[in-house]
């Protein structure tokens, strides 16, 4: 399997976020576009933090400390709180936010497909 190119994945994520927000604006208005963009930004932040955690853990000779463990344990509750606040207080459409959260996943799939095609 080809190696993931993290820089390319981040660029693809940003492009997908901008294109998706424009499409959401055209189809549903400002709230849908904002929701998609907020979800995409959370997705990008989560992707970057996973890359950083993997890098740190890959360089460690001993077991991770309590700080790393807490960061891993609290990341999804923190995302859940951010999603709740965004939907509840900003009035963002949950569907747009949810689709935005999948942007980095889509970027990883595009990067894998690109690497597969390029390697042949």
C-alpha positions, 0 to 999 in steps of 0.5 A, spaced: 500 500 500 502 506 498 504 511 503 500 517 505 502 524 503 500 528 509 501 535 506 497 533 500 491 530 504 491 537 508 491 541 501 485 536 498 481 537 505 482 545 504 480 544 497 474 540 499 472 544 504 472 551 500 468 547 494 463 544 499 462 550 503 460 554 496 456 548 494 452 548 501 451 556 500 448 555 493 444 549 495 442 551 502 444 558 504 449 561 509 447 557 515 449 550 511 455 553 508 457 555 515 456 548 518 459 545 513 465 549 513 466 549 521 465 541 520 471 541 515 475 545 520 474 540 526 475 535 521 482 538 519 484 539 526 482 532 528 487 530 522 492 534 524 492 532 531 492 524 529 498 525 525 502 529 531 500 524 536 502 518 531 509 522 530 510 523 537 508 515 539 512 513 533 519 516 536 517 514 544 521 508 547 517 508 553 509 508 554 506 514 553 505 519 559 498 521 562 498 527 558 498 523 551 493 518 554 488 524 557 489 527 550 486 521 546 481 520 551 478 527 551 478 528 544 472 525 542 468 528 548 471 535 546 469 534 539 462 532 541 461 539 545 463 543 540 458 540 535 453 541 540 454 548 541 455 549 534 448 546 533 445 549 539 447 556 539 449 558 532 443 554 529 447 550 524 444 545 520 446 538 523 447 535 516 451 540 514 456 540 520 456 532 519 458 532 512 463 537 513 466 532 519 467 527 513 472 532 509 478 529 512 476 522 511 474 523 503 481 527 503 485 520 505 481 516 500 482 521 494 490 521 496 490 513 497 486 513 490 491 518 487 497 514 490 494 507 487 493 510 480 500 514 480 504 507 482 501 503 476 
